[in-house]
Amino acid sequence: MKPEVRELTAADTDALHEFFNAIPPEDRTFFFQDVTDRAVAEGWTADERKIRRAAIDEDGQILAFSALNPGVDCSAHTA
């Protein structure tokens, strides 16, 4: 079965938190926030100003994640 690509919702908070925690520490340096903190996953699934998509398998596990966060810090001109 092909993964479903869709916008994240509050129901995806646990899966997003698990996904972030599975990222190797050296790869987490690309995030502005501590993505291992559950509050970050909660905020990202609740903030309607940001565009967040994920590829999700039939078990609800996130396989890939993308986000477009307009106007963030010094990188407001990039996505």
Secondary structure, DSSP 4 states (H G I P E B T S, - for coil): -PPEEEE--GGGHHHHHHHHHHS-GGGGGGSSS-TTSHHHHHHHHH-TTSEEEEEE-TTS-EEEEEEE-TT-GGGTT--
